[in-house]
Amino acid sequence: MLTGIDHVQIAIPEKGEDEARRFYLDVLGFTEVPKPPVQAARGGAWFERGPLKLHLGVDKDFHPATKAHVAFLTDDLDGLAARAHAGGYRLAEDVPVEGYDRLFVFDPFGNRIELMQPK
């Protein structure tokens, strides 16, 4: 029986960690946490914000996730959108979802991330 999600992983290209940090730390507000030594040797980065755990894994044959995505809940959609826009990150709207304001932001590598704020 499944009881929850421990973390979500998003792929990034080799040597993309610094660029990823600017987005995931400065725009989305995550905090970086140390990876265990065995995982650290593979590259990537781990982030947390409260109970949310996000792992970035290096994929040598990287292709951005332009359809599959993670959806994060927020209580400040406008603030996140403003930070993303100021950082030069691409934003996109989609069809409405009942009960939410939402938009998509694309990380530096083209991975699609949904941001949802309950109405």
SESESE-951415 format. One record per residue (C-alpha): residue in one letter; x, y, z. Coordinates in steps of 0.05 Angstrom, whole numbers. Layout:
BEGIN
<r resn="a" c1="X" c2="Y" c3="Z"/>
...
END
This chain:
BEGIN
<r resn="m" c1="0" c2="0" c3="0"/>
<r resn="l" c1="26" c2="69" c3="-19"/>
<r resn="t" c1="26" c2="120" c3="38"/>
<r resn="g" c1="56" c2="183" c3="7"/>
<r resn="i" c1="110" c2="212" c3="-37"/>
<r resn="d" c1="180" c2="218" c3="-9"/>
<r resn="h" c1="208" c2="262" c3="-64"/>
<r resn="v" c1="202" c2="282" c3="-137"/>
<r resn="q" c1="261" c2="279" c3="-185"/>
<r resn="i" c1="272" c2="323" c3="-245"/>
<r resn="a" c1="326" c2="310" c3="-296"/>
<r resn="i" c1="378" c2="363" c3="-314"/>
<r resn="p" c1="436" c2="362" c3="-363"/>
<r resn="e" c1="508" c2="350" c3="-342"/>
<r resn="k" c1="541" c2="411" c3="-309"/>
<r resn="g" c1="473" c2="444" c3="-300"/>
<r resn="e" c1="475" c2="448" c3="-224"/>
<r resn="d" c1="493" c2="521" c3="-217"/>
<r resn="e" c1="441" c2="544" c3="-267"/>
<r resn="a" c1="390" c2="499" c3="-232"/>
<r resn="r" c1="407" c2="529" c3="-164"/>
<r resn="r" c1="391" c2="599" c3="-189"/>
<r resn="f" c1="321" c2="576" c3="-210"/>
<r resn="y" c1="303" c2="528" c3="-154"/>
<r resn="l" c1="332" c2="570" c3="-98"/>
<r resn="d" c1="320" c2="641" c3="-122"/>
<r resn="v" c1="254" c2="633" c3="-158"/>
<r resn="l" c1="219" c2="575" c3="-125"/>
<r resn="g" c1="248" c2="586" c3="-55"/>
<r resn="f" c1="277" c2="517" c3="-41"/>
<r resn="t" c1="336" c2="506" c3="5"/>
<r resn="e" c1="392" c2="461" c3="-17"/>
<r resn="v" c1="408" c2="401" c3="27"/>
<r resn="p" c1="470" c2="358" c3="24"/>
<r resn="k" c1="467" c2="294" c3="-16"/>
<r resn="p" c1="496" c2="231" c3="14"/>
<r resn="p" c1="567" c2="219" c3="-13"/>
<r resn="v" c1="547" c2="161" c3="-58"/>
<r resn="q" c1="493" c2="203" c3="-92"/>
<r resn="a" c1="535" c2="266" c3="-92"/>
<r resn="a" c1="586" c2="232" c3="-137"/>
<r resn="r" c1="532" c2="227" c3="-191"/>
<r resn="g" c1="521" c2="303" c3="-194"/>
<r resn="g" c1="455" c2="337" c3="-188"/>
<r resn="a" c1="427" c2="370" c3="-125"/>
<r resn="w" c1="374" c2="360" c3="-72"/>
<r resn="f" c1="327" c2="414" c3="-47"/>
<r resn="e" c1="274" c2="419" c3="6"/>
<r resn="r" c1="220" c2="469" c3="26"/>
<r resn="g" c1="181" c2="446" c3="87"/>
<r resn="p" c1="156" c2="376" c3="72"/>
<r resn="l" c1="172" c2="382" c3="-3"/>
<r resn="k" c1="234" c2="345" c3="-27"/>
<r resn="l" c1="259" c2="356" c3="-97"/>
<r resn="h" c1="318" c2="318" c3="-127"/>
<r resn="l" c1="353" c2="340" c3="-190"/>
<r resn="g" c1="388" c2="283" c3="-226"/>
<r resn="v" c1="439" c2="289" c3="-281"/>
<r resn="d" c1="417" c2="253" c3="-345"/>
<r resn="k" c1="473" c2="245" c3="-395"/>
<r resn="d" c1="421" c2="238" c3="-450"/>
<r resn="f" c1="379" c2="296" c3="-424"/>
<r resn="h" c1="314" c2="317" c3="-457"/>
<r resn="p" c1="268" c2="367" c3="-422"/>
<r resn="a" c1="202" c2="343" c3="-394"/>
<r resn="t" c1="155" c2="388" c3="-434"/>
<r resn="k" c1="91" c2="349" c3="-419"/>
<r resn="a" c1="104" c2="308" c3="-356"/>
<r resn="h" c1="112" c2="354" c3="-297"/>
<r resn="v" c1="107" c2="365" c3="-223"/>
<r resn="a" c1="53" c2="412" c3="-196"/>
<r resn="f" c1="71" c2="453" c3="-134"/>
<r resn="l" c1="17" c2="486" c3="-91"/>
<r resn="t" c1="31" c2="558" c3="-72"/>
<r resn="d" c1="-1" c2="615" c3="-33"/>
<r resn="d" c1="35" c2="668" c3="-75"/>
<r resn="l" c1="26" c2="652" c3="-148"/>
<r resn="d" c1="34" c2="725" c3="-168"/>
<r resn="g" c1="100" c2="731" c3="-129"/>
<r resn="l" c1="128" c2="668" c3="-160"/>
<r resn="a" c1="108" c2="690" c3="-229"/>
<r resn="a" c1="140" c2="758" c3="-218"/>
<r resn="r" c1="206" c2="726" c3="-195"/>
<r resn="a" c1="206" c2="678" c3="-254"/>
<r resn="h" c1="192" c2="734" c3="-303"/>
<r resn="a" c1="246" c2="778" c3="-273"/>
<r resn="g" c1="295" c2="720" c3="-279"/>
<r resn="g" c1="279" c2="712" c3="-352"/>
<r resn="y" c1="244" c2="645" c3="-345"/>
<r resn="r" c1="188" c2="626" c3="-392"/>
<r resn="l" c1="117" c2="626" c3="-365"/>
<r resn="a" c1="55" c2="597" c3="-398"/>
<r resn="e" c1="-19" c2="593" c3="-382"/>
<r resn="d" c1="-63" c2="534" c3="-397"/>
<r resn="v" c1="-137" c2="517" c3="-393"/>
<r resn="p" c1="-167" c2="533" c3="-325"/>
<r resn="v" c1="-173" c2="480" c3="-271"/>
<r resn="e" c1="-233" c2="489" c3="-226"/>
<r resn="g" c1="-215" c2="516" c3="-158"/>
<r resn="y" c1="-144" c2="540" c3="-176"/>
<r resn="d" c1="-106" c2="596" c3="-208"/>
<r resn="r" c1="-47" c2="565" c3="-243"/>
<r resn="l" c1="9" c2="574" c3="-292"/>
<r resn="f" c1="69" c2="537" c3="-319"/>
<r resn="v" c1="141" c2="559" c3="-311"/>
<r resn="f" c1="199" c2="527" c3="-348"/>
<r resn="d" c1="264" c2="516" c3="-312"/>
<r resn="p" c1="330" c2="535" c3="-346"/>
<r resn="f" c1="331" c2="469" c3="-383"/>
<r resn="g" c1="259" c2="471" c3="-409"/>
<r resn="n" c1="227" c2="426" c3="-357"/>
<r resn="r" c1="154" c2="445" c3="-346"/>
<r resn="i" c1="133" c2="459" c3="-274"/>
<r resn="e" c1="61" c2="475" c3="-255"/>
<r resn="l" c1="47" c2="525" c3="-200"/>
<r resn="m" c1="-23" c2="522" c3="-170"/>
<r resn="q" c1="-58" c2="568" c3="-121"/>
<r resn="p" c1="-124" c2="547" c3="-91"/>
<r resn="k" c1="-178" c2="600" c3="-101"/>
END
